[in-house]
Amino acid sequence: MQASLARNILRALAWPTLIPLFAAGGLSYFVAQDVINNTYDQNLLNLAHGLATHLSDDETGPVLSLSPEAETVLRTDTVDRIFFRVRDSRGELLAGDRDLGLADAERQRAPAVLLGAPPPGTLEPRREEPPLFYDSEYQGLPVRGVSLHHYSGGQGFYVTVAETLGKRRQAMERLLFGFAAAATLILIAAALAVRFGIPSGLAPLRRLEHELAGRSGTDLAPVNLAGVPVEIREVVRALNALLGRLREANASQRHFLQDAAHQLRTPLASLQVQLELMGDGHADAAALARLRHSVARVTRLANQLLALARAESGDRLLADAPPVNLAELIDDMLEDWLRLADSRNIDFGVQREPATLIGDPTLLRELIANLVDNALKYTPAGGQVTLHCHSEEEAVLIEVADSGPGIPPTERERVFERFHRVAGTQPSGSGLGLPIAREIARSHGGTITIEDGPDGGSSVRVRLPLKRAAAETAG
């Protein structure tokens, strides 16, 4: 399933909204239940106290002076049924519903007094006790009752009042309906906010999408940050930076193609002239020599262009690269270098130690060959060229020093640009040797620098790390 920013926002908002909503609903239920019970319990207690005011104790014994009319008023309720019972300390019924169940708490409170009368001529000990509320069942109906221990004239009485639960249930239903309605409205408001708020919040992303989708493949202009939200501004800045690098890469590619076409034009034109001369029957040894030179130049330039393209993709080539022994690479090319040096009367020396690193053998061969070929090409007759290769501090150091004209310090960075040549240098070249060497060194995690040579020329130093080889050996 594809990731959706709107879905992620909805998921992030859902739990923080629903969990507090359900928690608030549960808390509200228990609070409402407690408030309703306390309210109606207070009404029951008021009825019990009102009934107790009609108790007295005369010479005939305990008396409840409650008229039939007063009892009717006491029992009158439009929703619930009211029950009551009044007993003396001996357990004798004075008035009310005889079979109204005795509360367990009442039994626990005064068992001795309820089960038997106090001794003659004594009064029941006076005890101040709080009213006891209880839940029970009477006449098949659930009831809520209160038991009150009341004193009058030194005599203790037990007053019990109970009622059915109709009003309590109606009140809870109304409150729960109100809570449910409020929760529903909250959920509807949240749904509307999600439905319209999230698309509205994501509108800048939609505009950015439409802007980028409407561009042509060559339009790499940066995105205007004026209308971009703060939250994605850094992402757009990174996108602009990427577009900038693409513009530079495209410009470099165009320059490369223009320079390559320019470099190929001259030898191809020469080839065309030589072929026309040969077609007219004017072929001689000099013409054949020039033809061979033109073909070799075109071939060399084409090979260098391919080597540069291969070097620029060197990071991918090194994914499964094998160990490479640089000493063996140098030995394979040594005979050709000696032959070329002898033909130009150049003293060529090699000092190499066994050194192995993980890399692409073709690219490493091209790296060393370009450095040595450049040195042999620009060193005059009677000069010296020396190749050093040895390990040094977890790295392989390759150094090619010559006694040629050297490279001025101001030009040492520019010679790594494609097709750039130092003004006034002879012989002519393509200007691709050092750029290819730098790309190969970079793809292997190394560096390349140009310094003054020990004999007045230049010294090109390449440093390639050995950590890849160490990791391979350890594995």
Stockholm file with secondary structure:
# STOCKHOLM 1.0

chainA/1-475         MQASLARNILRALAWPTLIPLFAAGGLSYFVAQDVINNTYDQNLLNLAHGLATHLSDDETGPVLSLSPEAETVLRTDTVDRIFFRVRDSRGELLAGDRDLGLADAERQRAPAVLLGAPPPGTLEPRREEPPLFYDSEYQGLPVRGVSLHHYSGGQGFYVTVAETLGKRRQAMERLLFGFAAAATLILIAAALAVRFGIPSGLAPLRRLEHELAGRSGTDLAPVNLAGVPVEIREVVRALNALLGRLREANASQRHFLQDAAHQLRTPLASLQVQLELMGDGHADAAALARLRHSVARVTRLANQLLALARAESGDRLLADAPPVNLAELIDDMLEDWLRLADSRNIDFGVQREPATLIGDPTLLRELIANLVDNALKYTPAGGQVTLHCHSEEEAVLIEVADSGPGIPPTERERVFERFHRVAGTQPSGSGLGLPIAREIARSHGGTITIEDGPDGGSSVRVRLPLKRAAAETAG
#=GR chainA/1-475 SS CCCCHHHHHHHHHHHHHHHHHHHHHHHHHHHHHHHHHHHHHHHHHHHHHHHHTTEEEETTEEEECCCHHHHHHHHCCSSSCEEEEEEETTCCEEEECTTSCCCHHHHHHCHHHHHSCCCTTCCCCCCCCCCEEEEEEETTEEEEEEEEEEEETTEEEEEEEEEESHHHHHHHHHHHHHHHHHHHHHHHHHHHIIIIIHHHHTHHHHHHHHHHHTSCTTCCCCCCSTTSCGGGHHHHHHHHHHHHHHHHHHHHHHHHHHHHHHHHHHHHHHHHHHHHHHHTTCCCHHHHHHHHHHHHHHHHHHHHHHHHHHHHTHHHHGGGCCEEEHHHHHHHHHHHHHHHHHHTTCEEEEEECCCEEESCHHHHHHHHHHHHHHHHHHSCTTCEEEEEEEECSSEEEEEEEECSSCCCGGGTTGGGSTTCCCTTCSSCCCSCHHHHHHHHHHHTTCEEEEEECTTSSEEEEEEEECHHHHHHHHC
#=GC SS_cons         CCCCHHHHHHHHHHHHHHHHHHHHHHHHHHHHHHHHHHHHHHHHHHHHHHHHTTEEEETTEEEECCCHHHHHHHHCCSSSCEEEEEEETTCCEEEECTTSCCCHHHHHHCHHHHHSCCCTTCCCCCCCCCCEEEEEEETTEEEEEEEEEEEETTEEEEEEEEEESHHHHHHHHHHHHHHHHHHHHHHHHHHHIIIIIHHHHTHHHHHHHHHHHTSCTTCCCCCCSTTSCGGGHHHHHHHHHHHHHHHHHHHHHHHHHHHHHHHHHHHHHHHHHHHHHHHTTCCCHHHHHHHHHHHHHHHHHHHHHHHHHHHHTHHHHGGGCCEEEHHHHHHHHHHHHHHHHHHTTCEEEEEECCCEEESCHHHHHHHHHHHHHHHHHHSCTTCEEEEEEEECSSEEEEEEEECSSCCCGGGTTGGGSTTCCCTTCSSCCCSCHHHHHHHHHHHTTCEEEEEECTTSSEEEEEEEECHHHHHHHHC
//
